[in-house]
Amino acid sequence: MRLGVSPYGTTRAGALRVADVAVAGGIDSLWLGDGLLDVADFPRWSGGLEAFTELGWLAGRHPHVRAGVGAAVIPLRDPLWTVRQAATLAHLAGGGVVLGLCPGFWEREFVFRGLDFATRGRRFDEFVDAVLALLDGRPHAGEALTVPEEGRLSPIAPPGAVQVWLAGGRATFERALARQLPFQASRMSPAQLAELAREWFDRGGNDLTVRVRVTVEPHPAATPGDTVEWSSVTGTAAEVADAIHGYAELGVADLSIVPGQDDETSLATVTALVEHVLPSLDMG
């Protein structure tokens, strides 16, 4: 099982410090989420920056990492520019790129864009197909987007350098199975994931991945009002290591960890991960 972290913080220096400690400690994947509107729970250095831009900046500092977007809300985006961004990032990040795609969770973002939230699934289906076609250099004809045979988006990503995953809830789970694409679940402990994992593999799913918040305790107290109040894995370093083993035993191929929401909690958790949790793991 592969591990990655999101270098969240309250400051530029804090986010860099989290990334530096993670990479120096043997974590080779850096992840960021995607959001359109300003959200108080996700200040600038805790998920508020545009993901592709920040990942390109981090790849310049750590050129061998894999960069992951978990996940781009593709119904709100232009698929052509999203593919260009992902392909560009693939030339900057020596470890390749994971382009997670999701249908979107926050209705207010669709209202802001003048799009129908209730029918986002149809737009998601078309844009996933468009992204796959664009990465392969194939034409695409759809309701909202047509890509002609002539020409190829620049830059062309190195072969295999951009992996497309689907992320989201039950409907996206079914779409990932149908397309034989990796699926990224979120906010689920190993116990909560167990039934879904069994079904995924029983029905022929390939890579099952998870994006989860992890907090290693004890850790510095976060500033009130500056944290997102959900945490799927919380405990001592030993308890967190047990939970990560639990994901591996379920067949999870890739674990993307959100370690905190500010400089102190993110750094404390990542430090504990690399100093105490990773050495105790034999991930094979």
C-alpha positions as CSV (number, residue, x, y, z in Angstrom):
1,M,0.0,0.0,0.0
2,R,1.2,3.4,-1.0
3,L,1.0,6.4,1.4
4,G,0.7,10.1,0.7
5,V,-0.1,13.3,2.7
6,S,-1.6,16.7,2.1
7,P,0.8,19.4,3.2
8,Y,-1.9,21.5,5.0
9,G,-1.0,24.5,7.2
10,T,-2.0,28.0,8.1
11,T,1.1,29.6,6.5
12,R,3.3,29.1,3.4
13,A,6.2,28.2,5.6
14,G,4.1,25.8,7.6
15,A,2.8,24.0,4.5
16,L,6.4,23.7,3.2
17,R,7.6,22.3,6.5
18,V,4.9,19.6,6.4
19,A,5.8,18.6,2.8
20,D,9.6,18.6,3.7
21,V,9.1,16.4,6.7
22,A,6.9,14.0,4.8
23,V,9.2,13.6,1.8
24,A,12.3,13.4,4.0
25,G,10.6,10.7,6.0
26,G,9.9,8.5,3.0
27,I,6.4,9.6,1.9
28,D,6.5,10.0,-1.8
29,S,3.1,11.4,-2.7
30,L,1.7,14.8,-2.0
31,W,-2.1,15.4,-2.4
32,L,-4.3,18.4,-2.5
33,G,-8.1,18.7,-2.9
34,D,-10.2,20.9,-5.2
35,G,-12.6,23.6,-4.3
36,L,-14.0,26.6,-6.1
37,L,-15.3,29.0,-3.4
38,D,-13.7,30.5,-0.4
39,V,-14.6,28.3,2.7
40,A,-13.8,29.3,6.2
41,D,-13.0,25.7,7.2
42,F,-10.3,25.6,4.4
43,P,-8.1,28.7,4.7
44,R,-5.5,29.4,2.0
45,W,-2.8,26.9,3.0
46,S,-5.3,24.3,4.2
47,G,-6.9,23.5,0.9
48,G,-7.9,27.0,-0.3
49,L,-5.2,27.3,-3.0
50,E,-5.7,26.0,-6.6
51,A,-4.5,22.4,-6.5
52,F,-2.6,22.1,-9.8
53,T,-0.7,25.3,-9.2
54,E,0.3,24.5,-5.7
55,L,1.3,20.9,-6.7
56,G,3.5,22.3,-9.5
57,W,5.2,24.5,-6.9
58,L,5.7,21.6,-4.5
59,A,7.0,19.4,-7.4
60,G,9.7,22.0,-8.0
61,R,10.8,21.7,-4.4
62,H,10.5,17.9,-4.4
63,P,11.0,16.8,-8.1
64,H,10.6,13.1,-7.5
65,V,7.3,13.1,-5.7
66,R,4.0,11.9,-7.2
67,A,1.4,14.7,-7.2
68,G,-2.3,13.8,-6.5
69,V,-5.5,15.8,-6.9
70,G,-8.1,14.3,-4.7
71,A,-10.4,15.1,-6.3
72,A,-11.1,17.6,-9.1
73,V,-14.7,18.6,-9.3
74,I,-14.9,18.0,-13.1
75,P,-18.5,19.1,-13.7
76,L,-17.3,22.6,-12.6
77,R,-14.2,22.6,-14.7
78,D,-13.2,22.8,-18.4
79,P,-12.0,19.2,-19.3
80,L,-9.6,20.6,-21.9
81,W,-7.8,22.8,-19.4
82,T,-7.9,20.2,-16.7
83,V,-6.1,17.7,-19.0
84,R,-3.6,20.4,-19.9
85,Q,-2.9,21.1,-16.3
86,A,-2.6,17.4,-15.4
87,A,-0.3,16.8,-18.4
88,T,1.9,19.8,-17.5
89,L,2.1,18.6,-13.9
90,A,3.1,15.2,-15.2
91,H,6.2,16.8,-16.8
92,L,7.0,18.6,-13.5
93,A,6.4,15.8,-11.0
94,G,8.9,13.0,-11.5
95,G,6.7,10.5,-9.7
96,G,3.7,11.0,-12.0
97,V,0.2,12.4,-11.4
98,V,-3.1,11.0,-10.0
99,L,-6.0,12.9,-11.4
100,G,-8.9,12.1,-9.2
101,L,-12.3,13.2,-10.6
102,C,-15.5,13.6,-8.6
103,P,-19.0,14.9,-9.3
104,G,-19.0,17.5,-6.5
105,F,-20.4,17.7,-3.0
106,W,-21.2,21.4,-2.4
107,E,-24.4,22.6,-4.1
108,R,-23.4,26.3,-3.6
109,E,-20.5,25.9,-6.1
110,F,-22.9,24.7,-8.8
111,V,-25.3,27.6,-8.0
112,F,-22.3,30.0,-8.3
113,R,-21.5,28.6,-11.7
114,G,-25.2,28.6,-12.9
115,L,-25.2,24.8,-13.2
116,D,-27.9,22.3,-12.1
117,F,-26.6,20.4,-9.1
118,A,-29.3,17.7,-9.4
119,T,-28.1,16.7,-12.9
120,R,-24.4,16.9,-12.2
121,G,-24.1,13.1,-12.7
122,R,-24.8,13.3,-16.4
123,R,-22.2,16.1,-16.8
124,F,-19.8,14.1,-14.7
125,D,-20.2,11.0,-16.9
126,E,-19.5,13.0,-20.1
127,F,-16.6,14.9,-18.7
128,V,-14.9,11.7,-17.4
129,D,-15.2,10.2,-20.8
130,A,-13.8,13.5,-22.3
131,V,-10.8,13.5,-20.0
132,L,-10.0,9.9,-20.8
133,A,-10.3,10.6,-24.5
134,L,-8.2,13.7,-24.4
135,L,-5.4,12.0,-22.5
136,D,-5.4,9.2,-25.1
137,G,-5.6,11.6,-28.0
138,R,-9.0,10.4,-29.1
139,P,-11.9,12.4,-30.3
140,H,-15.0,12.9,-28.1
141,A,-18.5,13.9,-29.1
142,G,-20.9,14.8,-26.3
143,E,-23.8,17.0,-25.2
144,A,-21.6,19.7,-23.6
145,L,-18.2,19.1,-25.3
146,T,-16.9,18.0,-28.7
147,V,-13.3,17.2,-29.3
148,P,-12.4,16.8,-33.0
149,E,-9.9,14.3,-34.4
150,E,-7.6,17.1,-35.6
151,G,-4.9,18.2,-33.2
152,R,-3.7,17.1,-29.8
153,L,-3.6,19.1,-26.6
154,S,-0.2,20.3,-25.6
155,P,1.6,19.1,-23.7
156,I,1.2,15.4,-24.3
157,A,1.8,13.6,-21.0
158,P,4.5,11.0,-20.8
159,P,3.0,7.5,-21.3
160,G,1.2,6.3,-18.2
161,A,2.2,9.4,-16.2
162,V,-1.4,10.5,-15.5
163,Q,-3.7,8.1,-13.7
164,V,-7.4,8.8,-13.6
165,W,-9.3,7.8,-10.5
166,L,-13.0,8.4,-9.6
167,A,-13.8,9.6,-6.2
168,G,-17.1,10.1,-4.4
169,G,-20.1,8.2,-3.1
170,R,-22.1,5.2,-4.1
171,A,-23.0,6.4,-7.6
172,T,-19.3,7.1,-8.4
173,F,-18.4,3.7,-6.9
174,E,-20.7,2.2,-9.6
175,R,-19.2,4.3,-12.3
176,A,-15.7,3.3,-11.4
177,L,-16.6,-0.4,-11.5
178,A,-18.2,0.0,-14.9
179,R,-15.2,1.8,-16.3
180,Q,-12.7,-0.4,-14.5
181,L,-11.0,2.7,-13.0
182,P,-9.6,3.0,-9.5
183,F,-12.1,4.3,-6.9
184,Q,-11.2,6.6,-4.0
185,A,-13.4,6.4,-0.9
186,S,-13.2,9.1,1.7
187,R,-13.7,9.7,5.4
188,M,-14.0,6.0,6.3
189,S,-12.2,4.1,9.0
190,P,-11.2,0.5,8.2
191,A,-14.3,-0.8,10.0
192,Q,-16.5,1.5,8.0
193,L,-14.8,0.6,4.7
194,A,-14.8,-3.2,5.2
195,E,-18.2,-4.0,3.6
196,L,-17.6,-1.6,0.6
197,A,-14.1,-3.1,0.1
198,R,-15.5,-6.7,0.0
199,E,-18.1,-5.7,-2.6
200,W,-15.6,-3.8,-4.7
201,F,-13.3,-6.8,-5.0
202,D,-16.2,-9.3,-5.3
203,R,-17.5,-7.4,-8.3
204,G,-14.1,-7.2,-10.0
205,G,-12.9,-3.8,-9.0
206,N,-9.2,-3.1,-9.4
207,D,-7.5,-0.5,-7.2
208,L,-9.4,0.6,-4.1
209,T,-8.0,3.8,-2.6
210,V,-8.9,6.0,0.4
211,R,-8.5,9.6,1.3
212,V,-8.8,10.0,5.1
213,R,-8.1,12.4,7.9
214,V,-5.6,11.1,10.4
215,T,-4.7,12.6,13.7
216,V,-1.9,11.2,15.9
217,E,-2.4,12.2,19.5
218,P,-1.2,13.8,21.6
219,H,-0.8,16.9,19.4
220,P,-1.0,20.6,19.8
221,A,-4.5,22.0,20.2
222,A,-5.9,23.6,17.0
223,T,-7.2,27.1,17.0
224,P,-10.9,27.0,17.7
225,G,-12.9,27.6,14.5
226,D,-10.0,26.8,12.2
227,T,-10.5,23.0,11.9
228,V,-12.9,20.8,10.0
229,E,-14.7,18.7,12.6
230,W,-14.3,15.2,11.2
231,S,-11.6,12.7,11.7
232,S,-11.7,9.1,10.6
233,V,-8.5,7.8,12.3
234,T,-7.5,9.3,15.6
235,G,-5.2,7.9,18.3
236,T,-1.7,7.2,19.5
237,A,1.0,6.3,17.0
238,A,0.5,2.6,17.7
239,E,-3.3,2.9,17.2
240,V,-2.8,4.8,13.9
241,A,-0.3,2.2,12.7
242,D,-2.9,-0.5,13.5
243,A,-5.5,1.4,11.5
244,I,-3.2,1.7,8.5
245,H,-2.5,-2.0,8.7
246,G,-6.3,-2.4,8.7
247,Y,-6.6,-0.6,5.4
248,A,-3.8,-2.7,3.9
249,E,-5.6,-5.9,5.0
250,L,-8.7,-4.8,3.3
251,G,-6.8,-4.5,0.0
252,V,-6.5,-0.8,-0.1
253,A,-3.8,0.1,-2.7
254,D,-3.3,3.7,-1.8
255,L,-3.9,5.8,1.3
256,S,-4.1,9.6,1.0
257,I,-3.8,11.2,4.4
258,V,-5.1,14.7,5.5
259,P,-2.9,15.2,8.6
260,G,-4.4,18.4,10.0
261,Q,-5.7,21.8,9.2
262,D,-3.0,24.1,10.5
263,D,0.8,24.2,10.9
264,E,0.9,22.7,14.4
265,T,-1.5,19.7,14.0
266,S,-0.4,18.9,10.5
267,L,3.3,18.9,11.4
268,A,2.8,17.0,14.6
269,T,0.8,14.2,12.8
270,V,3.2,14.0,9.9
271,T,6.2,13.9,12.2
272,A,4.6,11.1,14.2
273,L,3.8,9.2,10.9
274,V,7.3,9.2,9.7
275,E,9.0,8.7,13.0
276,H,6.8,6.2,14.7
277,V,4.1,4.9,12.3
278,L,6.0,4.2,9.1
279,P,8.9,2.3,10.8
280,S,6.3,0.0,12.3
281,L,4.8,-0.9,9.0
282,D,5.8,-3.6,6.6
283,M,3.7,-2.6,3.6
284,G,5.3,-5.1,1.2
